[in-house]
């Protein structure tokens, strides 16, 4: 299993459009991928499911753990971390 932690910096967190962007990226990989909101202490959700991601309730400033298990896990986690760090397509204002 490969894991990484990252802080969500975009203004709307992992809601609606950014969550959909995250799910689309996760779906490109064969591994089982989960996202867990460490800040809120919520259970991990399936990263390939929009409902799984939204249920994590990730807001700006929350830390999340991304974990992947499977044949492409070492490729999946850095891609998803970079996507979150980039703001999921949203401006990262001050």
MDAnalysis code that builds the backbone (N, CA, C; Angstrom):
import MDAnalysis as mda
import numpy as np

u = mda.Universe.empty(282, n_residues=94, atom_resindex=np.repeat(np.arange(94), 3), trajectory=True)
u.add_TopologyAttr("name", ["N", "CA", "C"] * 94)
u.add_TopologyAttr("resid", np.arange(1, 95))
u.add_TopologyAttr("resname", ["UNK", "UNK", "UNK", "UNK", "UNK", "UNK", "UNK", "UNK", "UNK", "UNK", "UNK", "UNK", "UNK", "UNK", "UNK", "UNK", "UNK", "UNK", "UNK", "UNK", "UNK", "UNK", "UNK", "UNK", "UNK", "UNK", "UNK", "UNK", "UNK", "UNK", "UNK", "UNK", "UNK", "UNK", "UNK", "UNK", "UNK", "UNK", "UNK", "UNK", "UNK", "UNK", "UNK", "UNK", "UNK", "UNK", "UNK", "UNK", "UNK", "UNK", "UNK", "UNK", "UNK", "UNK", "UNK", "UNK", "UNK", "UNK", "UNK", "UNK", "UNK", "UNK", "UNK", "UNK", "UNK", "UNK", "UNK", "UNK", "UNK", "UNK", "UNK", "UNK", "UNK", "UNK", "UNK", "UNK", "UNK", "UNK", "UNK", "UNK", "UNK", "UNK", "UNK", "UNK", "UNK", "UNK", "UNK", "UNK", "UNK", "UNK", "UNK", "UNK", "UNK", "UNK"])
u.atoms.positions = np.array([
    [0.846, -1.187, 0.000],
    [0.000, 0.000, 0.000],
    [0.884, 1.241, 0.000],
    [0.490, 2.200, -0.804],
    [1.181, 3.481, -0.887],
    [0.247, 4.553, -0.335],
    [0.779, 5.410, 0.546],
    [-0.041, 6.478, 1.119],
    [0.726, 7.793, 1.111],
    [-0.025, 8.872, 1.172],
    [0.555, 10.204, 1.312],
    [-0.491, 11.103, 1.948],
    [-0.013, 12.129, 2.647],
    [-0.898, 13.131, 3.244],
    [-0.647, 14.473, 2.580],
    [-1.727, 15.240, 2.415],
    [-1.623, 16.536, 1.753],
    [-2.708, 17.455, 2.302],
    [-2.413, 18.757, 2.320],
    [-3.396, 19.754, 2.751],
    [-4.150, 20.271, 1.533],
    [-5.461, 20.346, 1.654],
    [-6.302, 20.868, 0.584],
    [-6.288, 22.387, 0.679],
    [-5.890, 23.045, -0.403],
    [-5.711, 24.490, -0.367],
    [-6.697, 25.273, -1.214],
    [-7.442, 24.596, -2.073],
    [-8.378, 25.353, -2.912],
    [-9.581, 25.803, -2.091],
    [-10.192, 26.925, -2.454],
    [-11.243, 27.537, -1.640],
    [-12.444, 26.647, -1.332],
    [-12.834, 25.779, -2.244],
    [-14.049, 24.995, -2.003],
    [-13.775, 23.573, -1.529],
    [-12.524, 23.257, -1.225],
    [-12.218, 21.908, -0.754],
    [-12.559, 20.870, -1.809],
    [-12.937, 19.676, -1.367],
    [-13.310, 18.611, -2.302],
    [-14.830, 18.546, -2.417],
    [-15.410, 19.605, -2.989],
    [-16.848, 19.676, -3.178],
    [-17.159, 19.862, -4.649],
    [-18.248, 19.278, -5.092],
    [-18.793, 19.414, -6.439],
    [-17.732, 19.274, -7.532],
    [-17.430, 20.367, -8.220],
    [-16.536, 20.276, -9.371],
    [-15.143, 19.765, -9.015],
    [-14.486, 20.250, -7.943],
    [-13.162, 19.712, -7.620],
    [-13.213, 18.223, -7.263],
    [-14.273, 17.805, -6.599],
    [-14.406, 16.385, -6.268],
    [-14.542, 15.557, -7.533],
    [-15.301, 16.050, -8.493],
    [-15.464, 15.340, -9.758],
    [-14.129, 15.229, -10.490],
    [-13.350, 16.284, -10.448],
    [-12.014, 16.281, -11.055],
    [-11.134, 15.216, -10.389],
    [-11.183, 15.150, -9.075],
    [-10.408, 14.170, -8.309],
    [-10.845, 12.743, -8.663],
    [-12.158, 12.513, -8.727],
    [-12.692, 11.185, -9.053],
    [-12.269, 10.768, -10.457],
    [-12.339, 11.686, -11.416],
    [-11.921, 11.369, -12.791],
    [-10.454, 10.946, -12.828],
    [-9.613, 11.652, -12.077],
    [-8.186, 11.307, -12.049],
    [-7.966, 9.946, -11.393],
    [-8.659, 9.692, -10.302],
    [-8.513, 8.410, -9.601],
    [-8.971, 7.246, -10.472],
    [-10.009, 7.467, -11.259],
    [-10.584, 6.408, -12.087],
    [-9.638, 5.936, -13.185],
    [-8.614, 6.712, -13.480],
    [-7.644, 6.307, -14.512],
    [-6.742, 5.167, -14.035],
    [-6.744, 4.895, -12.744],
    [-5.852, 3.875, -12.189],
    [-6.622, 2.603, -11.851],
    [-5.916, 1.482, -11.906],
    [-6.528, 0.187, -11.605],
    [-6.586, -0.092, -10.105],
    [-5.688, 0.504, -9.342],
    [-5.610, 0.262, -7.901],
    [-6.869, 0.723, -7.179],
    [-7.108, 0.129, -6.025],
    [-8.158, 0.627, -5.133],
    [-7.596, 1.864, -4.442],
    [-8.297, 2.974, -4.555],
    [-7.814, 4.242, -4.001],
    [-8.847, 4.780, -3.031],
    [-8.352, 5.246, -1.889],
    [-9.235, 5.790, -0.850],
    [-8.705, 7.151, -0.423],
    [-9.614, 7.994, 0.033],
    [-9.254, 9.315, 0.549],
    [-9.892, 9.452, 1.932],
    [-9.097, 9.935, 2.873],
    [-9.554, 10.045, 4.263],
    [-9.312, 11.453, 4.767],
    [-10.334, 12.061, 5.363],
    [-10.226, 13.403, 5.932],
    [-9.656, 13.275, 7.347],
    [-8.371, 13.543, 7.486],
    [-7.701, 13.420, 8.784],
    [-8.126, 14.527, 9.736],
    [-8.380, 15.705, 9.222],
    [-8.762, 16.847, 10.049],
    [-10.103, 16.607, 10.735],
    [-11.074, 16.124, 9.980],
    [-12.414, 15.912, 10.531],
    [-12.579, 14.533, 11.166],
    [-11.593, 13.659, 10.973],
    [-11.673, 12.328, 11.554],
    [-12.757, 11.459, 10.936],
    [-13.042, 11.700, 9.681],
    [-14.076, 10.920, 8.988],
    [-13.471, 9.650, 8.402],
    [-14.284, 8.606, 8.232],
    [-13.782, 7.370, 7.622],
    [-13.357, 7.607, 6.172],
    [-12.467, 6.778, 5.701],
    [-11.996, 6.883, 4.319],
    [-13.121, 6.563, 3.352],
    [-13.125, 7.271, 2.230],
    [-14.106, 7.037, 1.178],
    [-13.427, 6.568, -0.087],
    [-14.184, 5.921, -0.936],
    [-13.672, 5.464, -2.224],
    [-13.391, 6.666, -3.119],
    [-12.153, 6.773, -3.591],
    [-11.745, 7.918, -4.394],
    [-12.314, 7.889, -5.809],
    [-12.834, 6.751, -6.235],
    [-13.405, 6.646, -7.577],
    [-14.915, 6.859, -7.562],
    [-15.455, 7.259, -6.423],
    [-16.891, 7.497, -6.267],
    [-17.124, 8.935, -5.824],
    [-17.919, 9.672, -6.565],
    [-18.197, 11.051, -6.188],
    [-18.840, 11.108, -4.806],
    [-19.742, 10.181, -4.516],
    [-20.372, 10.164, -3.190],
    [-19.351, 9.818, -2.109],
    [-18.422, 8.912, -2.415],
    [-17.384, 8.556, -1.451],
    [-16.494, 9.738, -1.097],
    [-16.165, 10.535, -2.100],
    [-15.310, 11.706, -1.870],
    [-16.085, 12.798, -1.143],
    [-17.304, 13.082, -1.589],
    [-18.097, 14.134, -0.952],
    [-18.409, 13.803, 0.506],
    [-18.604, 12.530, 0.815],
    [-18.913, 12.116, 2.188],
    [-17.764, 12.392, 3.154],
    [-16.570, 12.575, 2.622],
    [-15.416, 12.880, 3.476],
    [-15.479, 14.302, 4.029],
    [-16.271, 15.167, 3.425],
    [-16.460, 16.531, 3.932],
    [-15.185, 17.341, 3.988],
    [-14.369, 17.285, 2.961],
    [-13.079, 17.968, 2.957],
    [-13.243, 19.438, 2.599],
    [-12.779, 20.294, 3.492],
    [-12.811, 21.741, 3.298],
    [-11.396, 22.274, 3.116],
    [-11.304, 23.528, 2.713],
    [-10.003, 24.186, 2.595],
    [-9.268, 24.082, 3.929],
    [-7.996, 23.722, 3.873],
    [-7.170, 23.618, 5.069],
    [-7.185, 22.246, 5.709],
    [-8.088, 21.375, 5.298],
    [-8.112, 20.020, 5.852],
    [-6.962, 19.192, 5.290],
    [-6.445, 18.291, 6.129],
    [-5.431, 17.328, 5.684],
    [-6.129, 16.036, 5.314],
    [-5.732, 15.496, 4.170],
    [-6.287, 14.227, 3.723],
    [-5.169, 13.221, 3.523],
    [-5.521, 11.963, 3.700],
    [-4.602, 10.865, 3.391],
    [-5.151, 10.152, 2.166],
    [-4.294, 10.009, 1.179],
    [-4.647, 9.250, -0.015],
    [-3.901, 7.931, 0.075],
    [-4.629, 6.841, -0.088],
    [-3.991, 5.527, -0.058],
    [-4.422, 4.743, -1.284],
    [-3.484, 3.982, -1.814],
    [-3.767, 3.160, -2.984],
    [-3.151, 1.789, -2.776],
    [-3.867, 0.791, -3.260],
    [-3.384, -0.577, -3.162],
    [-3.694, -1.284, -4.475],
    [-2.639, -1.749, -5.125],
    [-2.821, -2.440, -6.396],
    [-1.614, -2.260, -7.294],
    [-1.786, -2.688, -8.525],
    [-0.646, -2.766, -9.437],
    [-0.033, -1.413, -9.813],
    [-0.805, -0.349, -9.785],
    [-0.264, 0.964, -10.158],
    [-0.311, 1.956, -8.987],
    [-0.285, 1.437, -7.769],
    [-0.408, 2.297, -6.582],
    [0.690, 3.340, -6.491],
    [1.920, 2.971, -6.869],
    [3.025, 3.930, -6.738],
    [2.924, 5.064, -7.753],
    [2.185, 4.851, -8.827],
    [1.951, 5.922, -9.798],
    [0.746, 6.766, -9.402],
    [-0.270, 6.136, -8.834],
    [-1.528, 6.820, -8.542],
    [-1.397, 7.892, -7.470],
    [-0.774, 7.562, -6.366],
    [-0.737, 8.482, -5.220],
    [-0.056, 9.808, -5.565],
    [1.132, 9.812, -6.181],
    [1.750, 11.107, -6.495],
    [0.923, 11.961, -7.464],
    [0.229, 11.325, -8.395],
    [-0.606, 12.074, -9.340],
    [-1.751, 12.757, -8.595],
    [-2.387, 12.045, -7.690],
    [-3.516, 12.617, -6.953],
    [-3.065, 13.678, -5.953],
    [-1.914, 13.480, -5.340],
    [-1.365, 14.497, -4.440],
    [-1.064, 15.772, -5.234],
    [-0.442, 15.625, -6.388],
    [-0.114, 16.796, -7.214],
    [-1.386, 17.519, -7.654],
    [-2.433, 16.770, -7.959],
    [-3.704, 17.388, -8.348],
    [-4.268, 18.228, -7.214],
    [-4.236, 17.702, -6.003],
    [-4.728, 18.457, -4.838],
    [-3.839, 19.680, -4.602],
    [-2.535, 19.493, -4.669],
    [-1.616, 20.617, -4.445],
    [-1.797, 21.721, -5.487],
    [-2.224, 21.348, -6.680],
    [-2.417, 22.334, -7.753],
    [-3.729, 23.098, -7.611],
    [-4.611, 22.672, -6.691],
    [-5.878, 23.356, -6.482],
    [-7.048, 22.750, -7.212],
    [-6.848, 21.569, -7.806],
    [-7.941, 20.880, -8.508],
    [-8.597, 21.762, -9.549],
    [-7.791, 22.549, -10.260],
    [-8.321, 23.401, -11.307],
    [-8.889, 24.730, -10.841],
    [-8.801, 25.017, -9.547],
    [-9.304, 26.285, -9.013],
    [-8.127, 27.173, -8.628],
    [-8.300, 28.493, -8.670],
    [-7.242, 29.394, -8.212],
    [-7.000, 29.199, -6.705],
    [-5.777, 29.316, -6.308],
    [-5.398, 29.113, -4.896],
    [-5.225, 30.431, -4.180],
    [-6.064, 31.368, -4.325],
    [-5.933, 32.677, -3.707],
    [-5.400, 32.653, -2.286],
    [-4.746, 33.735, -1.857],
    [-4.082, 33.928, -0.602],
    [-4.682, 33.337, 0.553],
])
